[in-house]
Amino acid sequence: MKNFSPEFKTPEQYIIDVTYKIWEERGIGRIRDWYAVDCPVRTPHGVTNSVESVVQSTLETLHEFPDRQLLPEDIIIGDTSEGFLSSHRVRSTATHSGNGFFGLATNRPIMMLTIADCLCEKDRVVEEWLVRDQAGMALQLGCDPVELGKGLGEKKPENYSIGNDSMTKRWSDPNGITIIGSKEISDRIIKTYDSIWNDKNLNIMEENYDRAIRFEGPTAHLSYGRFRTGNFFKSVLASIPDGRFQPHHIIVKQETEKAVRVALRWSYCGSHNGRGRYGAPSGVPLALLGISQFELRQGRIVNEWLLLDETAIYAQIAAQQSS
């Protein structure tokens, strides 16, 4: 581990240990040890640029979900000259026993799925991109994700009505797409998404998806097989038929005796002109800021996790309709 403390033997250990010590040992103040003072944390809801904002958001989350446990499902690592990039998929269990983002405490048990992409250098997280399936959480708590998002957009329209170009800049790297790992596999994954999102050719799934694909999407979506997985994509494409997909960052990880794993940060931007997943057309510009992870077997996708925070999409619609 170049430029990191001796206690951290691998990037995976760094991510797991730091996460555990902050969240489950409740060492919240240690965020100041492991995040840069001016670390930008980017989410579909906005951007913060200080370690104190990370401390505050962690305290607020633990107030609302005080027994939260974070279970790391996978960490996909890509080496850089000064450190590493990580894409951490984490499944959390918790009880909604405090008032907060989701309203008054319901005391309901929930599961939350998060993917956090981090750039780590010299023992610190220096940049982070974070997506949590908050619409899926809302359903488990008896809330309407559409109404939750609408309330966010009406309360802070300035976070959601900035336009597609500015929303995309939240998610993109200033020097263009970053590719770490096999270019051949990267090209195949990007071509697959390009065919689905840009060309609207879902028949690419016959070639690049396993027949028994397991697909997990936003708002607690789970489907099996190409047909039902394709239905998810069609529902989004129907809502934003003129959208354009852009890849921003991709890691391909190949390890002995493991499936090939890929992490892709991407955006899809267009206008809400169709009847589909996001309700009656509003005509407003919409930006989907996503992170996907894939597992491949014999070159085909056998598992996919496509994470969007759809409360932020409903917030964009509400903010721009009210402006």
C-alpha positions as CSV (number, residue, x, y, z in Angstrom):
1,M,0.0,0.0,0.0
2,K,2.0,2.9,-1.3
3,N,1.6,6.2,0.7
4,F,-0.7,4.5,3.3
5,S,-0.2,3.6,7.0
6,P,1.3,0.2,7.7
7,E,-1.9,-0.9,9.4
8,F,-3.6,-1.1,6.0
9,K,-2.2,-4.1,4.0
10,T,-4.6,-3.9,1.0
11,P,-7.1,-1.3,-0.4
12,E,-10.0,-3.6,0.4
13,Q,-8.9,-3.7,4.1
14,Y,-8.6,0.0,4.1
15,I,-12.2,0.5,2.9
16,I,-13.6,-2.2,5.2
17,D,-11.7,-1.1,8.3
18,V,-12.4,2.6,7.9
19,T,-16.1,2.0,7.2
20,Y,-16.4,-0.3,10.2
21,K,-14.5,2.0,12.6
22,I,-16.6,5.0,11.7
23,W,-20.0,3.5,11.5
24,E,-20.1,0.4,13.7
25,E,-17.5,1.4,16.3
26,R,-19.1,4.8,16.2
27,G,-15.8,6.6,15.8
28,I,-17.5,9.4,13.9
29,G,-14.8,11.9,14.8
30,R,-12.2,9.7,13.0
31,I,-13.8,10.9,9.8
32,R,-11.4,13.8,10.2
33,D,-8.5,11.4,10.2
34,W,-9.6,9.6,7.0
35,Y,-11.2,12.3,4.8
36,A,-9.5,15.2,3.3
37,V,-10.5,18.6,4.9
38,D,-12.0,19.7,1.6
39,C,-13.2,16.3,0.3
40,P,-16.0,16.7,-2.3
41,V,-18.8,14.2,-1.7
42,R,-21.0,14.0,-4.7
43,T,-24.6,12.6,-4.7
44,P,-27.6,13.0,-7.0
45,H,-28.9,15.5,-4.4
46,G,-25.9,17.8,-4.3
47,V,-22.2,18.3,-3.5
48,T,-20.5,19.0,-0.2
49,N,-16.9,20.1,0.1
50,S,-15.8,19.7,3.7
51,V,-15.0,17.0,6.1
52,E,-17.4,18.6,8.6
53,S,-20.3,18.0,6.2
54,V,-19.4,14.3,6.2
55,V,-19.3,14.3,10.0
56,Q,-22.7,16.0,10.1
57,S,-24.4,13.6,7.6
58,T,-23.0,10.6,9.4
59,L,-24.4,11.8,12.8
60,E,-27.8,12.5,11.2
61,T,-27.9,9.0,9.6
62,L,-27.0,7.3,12.9
63,H,-29.6,9.3,14.7
64,E,-32.3,8.1,12.3
65,F,-30.9,4.5,12.1
66,P,-28.8,4.0,15.3
67,D,-28.3,0.3,15.0
68,R,-27.1,0.4,11.3
69,Q,-24.8,-2.4,10.4
70,L,-22.8,-2.2,7.1
71,L,-22.2,-5.5,5.3
72,P,-19.7,-5.2,2.5
73,E,-20.8,-7.2,-0.5
74,D,-18.0,-6.3,-2.8
75,I,-15.2,-3.7,-3.2
76,I,-13.8,-3.3,-6.8
77,I,-10.4,-1.7,-6.7
78,G,-8.4,0.1,-9.4
79,D,-4.9,1.3,-8.8
80,T,-3.7,4.8,-9.5
81,S,-0.3,6.5,-9.4
82,E,-0.9,8.0,-5.9
83,G,-3.4,5.5,-4.4
84,F,-6.5,3.7,-5.6
85,L,-10.1,4.1,-6.7
86,S,-12.7,1.9,-5.0
87,S,-16.3,1.1,-5.8
88,H,-17.8,-0.3,-2.6
89,R,-21.2,-2.0,-2.7
90,V,-22.6,-2.3,0.8
91,R,-25.8,-3.8,2.1
92,S,-26.9,-2.3,5.4
93,T,-29.5,-3.4,8.0
94,A,-31.0,-0.9,10.3
95,T,-34.1,0.1,12.3
96,H,-35.8,3.4,11.7
97,S,-35.9,4.5,15.3
98,G,-35.1,8.2,15.0
99,N,-36.8,11.1,13.2
100,G,-35.0,12.5,10.2
101,F,-34.9,12.4,6.4
102,F,-37.7,9.8,6.2
103,G,-39.9,11.6,8.6
104,L,-41.1,10.5,12.1
105,A,-39.6,7.2,13.4
106,T,-41.5,4.2,12.3
107,N,-39.4,1.6,14.2
108,R,-39.5,-0.6,11.1
109,P,-36.5,-2.7,10.1
110,I,-35.1,-2.0,6.7
111,M,-32.3,-2.9,4.3
112,M,-30.5,-0.3,2.4
113,L,-28.2,-0.7,-0.7
114,T,-25.4,1.8,-1.3
115,I,-22.5,2.1,-3.8
116,A,-19.7,4.5,-2.9
117,D,-16.9,5.3,-5.3
118,C,-13.9,6.8,-3.5
119,L,-10.5,8.2,-4.7
120,C,-8.1,7.4,-1.8
121,E,-4.6,8.9,-1.4
122,K,-2.2,9.1,1.5
123,D,-4.6,7.5,4.1
124,R,-7.5,9.7,3.1
125,V,-10.6,9.8,1.0
126,V,-10.0,12.8,-1.3
127,E,-13.1,12.5,-3.4
128,E,-16.4,10.4,-3.2
129,W,-19.4,9.7,-5.4
130,L,-22.3,8.2,-3.5
131,V,-25.6,6.6,-4.5
132,R,-28.1,5.1,-2.0
133,D,-31.4,3.5,-3.0
134,Q,-33.5,5.9,-0.9
135,A,-36.6,5.2,-2.9
136,G,-36.3,1.6,-1.9
137,M,-35.8,2.6,1.7
138,A,-38.9,4.8,1.5
139,L,-41.1,1.9,0.3
140,Q,-39.9,-0.2,3.3
141,L,-40.9,2.6,5.6
142,G,-44.3,3.0,4.2
143,C,-43.5,6.2,2.3
144,D,-44.3,7.2,-1.3
145,P,-40.9,7.7,-3.1
146,V,-42.6,10.1,-5.5
147,E,-44.0,12.3,-2.8
148,L,-40.7,12.1,-0.9
149,G,-38.8,13.3,-3.9
150,K,-41.4,16.0,-4.7
151,G,-41.0,17.4,-1.2
152,L,-37.2,17.6,-1.6
153,G,-37.5,19.4,-5.0
154,E,-40.0,21.9,-3.6
155,K,-38.0,22.5,-0.5
156,K,-34.6,23.0,-2.2
157,P,-35.2,23.6,-5.9
158,E,-31.7,25.1,-6.3
159,N,-30.3,21.6,-5.8
160,Y,-32.3,20.0,-8.6
161,S,-33.1,22.6,-11.3
162,I,-29.5,23.3,-12.4
163,G,-29.9,21.6,-15.7
164,N,-28.4,18.5,-17.3
165,D,-25.0,19.8,-18.1
166,S,-24.4,20.9,-14.5
167,M,-25.8,17.7,-13.1
168,T,-23.5,15.7,-15.4
169,K,-20.5,17.7,-14.2
170,R,-21.3,16.4,-10.7
171,W,-20.6,12.9,-11.9
172,S,-17.9,13.2,-14.5
173,D,-14.1,13.4,-14.4
174,P,-12.7,16.7,-15.7
175,N,-10.2,14.9,-18.0
176,G,-12.8,12.6,-19.6
177,I,-13.5,9.0,-18.9
178,T,-11.2,7.1,-16.6
179,I,-10.5,3.5,-17.5
180,I,-8.6,1.1,-15.2
181,G,-8.1,-2.5,-16.2
182,S,-8.8,-4.5,-19.3
183,K,-9.7,-2.2,-22.2
184,E,-11.3,-5.1,-24.1
185,I,-13.8,-5.8,-21.2
186,S,-14.3,-2.0,-20.6
187,D,-15.2,-1.5,-24.3
188,R,-17.6,-4.4,-24.2
189,I,-19.5,-3.1,-21.1
190,I,-19.6,0.5,-22.5
191,K,-20.8,-0.8,-25.9
192,T,-23.5,-2.8,-24.2
193,Y,-24.8,0.3,-22.2
194,D,-24.4,2.5,-25.3
195,S,-26.5,0.1,-27.3
196,I,-29.2,-0.1,-24.6
197,W,-29.3,3.6,-23.6
198,N,-28.3,5.5,-26.8
199,D,-29.4,3.2,-29.6
200,K,-32.4,1.8,-27.7
201,N,-31.3,-1.7,-29.0
202,L,-32.2,-4.1,-26.2
203,N,-31.4,-7.0,-28.4
204,I,-27.7,-6.5,-27.4
205,M,-28.8,-8.4,-24.2
206,E,-29.0,-11.6,-26.2
207,E,-25.3,-11.4,-26.9
208,N,-23.9,-9.9,-23.7
209,Y,-26.3,-10.9,-20.9
210,D,-26.5,-14.5,-19.6
211,R,-29.9,-16.0,-20.0
212,A,-30.1,-16.4,-16.2
213,I,-29.1,-12.7,-15.5
214,R,-29.9,-11.5,-12.0
215,F,-30.6,-7.8,-12.1
216,E,-31.0,-5.5,-9.1
217,G,-32.1,-1.9,-9.8
218,P,-33.4,1.2,-8.0
219,T,-36.5,1.3,-5.8
220,A,-35.8,-2.2,-4.6
221,H,-36.2,-3.7,-8.1
222,L,-35.1,-7.3,-8.5
223,S,-35.6,-9.4,-11.7
224,Y,-34.3,-12.5,-13.3
225,G,-33.8,-13.2,-17.0
226,R,-33.2,-11.0,-20.0
227,F,-36.9,-10.3,-20.6
228,R,-37.7,-8.8,-17.2
229,T,-34.4,-7.1,-17.0
230,G,-35.1,-5.5,-20.4
231,N,-38.5,-4.3,-19.1
232,F,-36.7,-2.2,-16.5
233,F,-34.6,-0.5,-19.1
234,K,-37.6,0.0,-21.4
235,S,-39.5,1.7,-18.5
236,V,-36.7,4.3,-18.2
237,L,-36.2,4.8,-21.9
238,A,-40.0,5.4,-22.3
239,S,-39.8,8.2,-19.9
240,I,-36.7,9.8,-21.4
241,P,-36.7,8.7,-25.0
242,D,-34.1,11.3,-26.2
243,G,-31.6,10.7,-23.4
244,R,-27.9,10.2,-24.0
245,F,-25.7,7.9,-22.0
246,Q,-22.2,8.9,-21.0
247,P,-19.6,6.7,-19.2
248,H,-17.4,8.6,-16.7
249,H,-15.3,6.0,-14.9
250,I,-14.8,2.3,-15.2
251,I,-12.8,-0.3,-13.3
252,V,-12.3,-3.9,-14.5
253,K,-11.0,-6.3,-11.8
254,Q,-9.7,-9.7,-12.8
255,E,-8.6,-12.0,-10.0
256,T,-7.8,-15.7,-10.0
257,E,-10.7,-18.0,-9.0
258,K,-13.2,-15.0,-9.0
259,A,-15.7,-13.7,-11.5
260,V,-14.6,-10.8,-13.6
261,R,-16.1,-7.7,-11.8
262,V,-16.7,-4.3,-13.3
263,A,-17.7,-1.0,-11.8
264,L,-19.1,1.8,-14.0
265,R,-20.1,5.3,-13.0
266,W,-22.3,6.9,-15.7
267,S,-25.1,9.4,-16.5
268,Y,-28.1,9.4,-18.8
269,C,-29.6,12.8,-19.6
270,G,-32.5,14.0,-21.7
271,S,-36.0,15.3,-21.4
272,H,-39.0,13.8,-19.5
273,N,-41.1,13.6,-22.7
274,G,-42.6,10.1,-22.5
275,R,-45.0,8.0,-20.4
276,G,-42.9,5.5,-18.6
277,R,-41.3,4.9,-15.2
278,Y,-41.5,8.5,-14.1
279,G,-45.2,9.2,-14.7
280,A,-46.9,11.6,-17.0
281,P,-44.5,13.6,-19.2
282,S,-43.4,16.9,-17.7
283,G,-41.1,18.1,-20.5
284,V,-38.4,19.0,-18.0
285,P,-34.7,18.0,-18.4
286,L,-33.8,15.0,-16.3
287,A,-30.3,13.7,-15.3
288,L,-29.9,10.1,-14.1
289,L,-26.6,9.8,-12.1
290,G,-25.9,6.1,-11.7
291,I,-23.3,3.6,-10.6
292,S,-23.4,0.0,-11.9
293,Q,-21.5,-3.1,-10.9
294,F,-21.3,-6.3,-13.0
295,E,-20.1,-9.8,-12.6
296,L,-19.2,-11.7,-15.8
297,R,-19.0,-15.4,-16.7
298,Q,-17.4,-16.4,-20.0
299,G,-17.8,-12.8,-21.2
300,R,-21.5,-12.4,-20.4
301,I,-23.1,-10.4,-17.6
302,V,-24.5,-12.8,-15.0
303,N,-25.1,-10.3,-12.1
304,E,-25.8,-6.6,-12.4
305,W,-26.5,-4.0,-9.7
306,L,-27.7,-0.7,-11.3
307,L,-28.1,1.9,-8.6
308,L,-29.9,5.2,-9.0
309,D,-31.5,7.4,-6.3
310,E,-34.9,7.8,-7.8
311,T,-36.0,10.3,-5.1
312,A,-33.6,12.7,-6.8
313,I,-35.3,12.1,-10.1
314,Y,-38.7,13.0,-8.7
315,A,-37.1,16.0,-7.0
316,Q,-35.8,17.2,-10.4
317,I,-39.3,17.0,-11.9
318,A,-40.9,18.8,-9.0
319,A,-38.2,21.5,-8.7
320,Q,-38.4,22.4,-12.4
321,Q,-42.2,22.3,-12.6
322,S,-42.5,24.8,-9.8
323,S,-39.8,27.2,-11.0
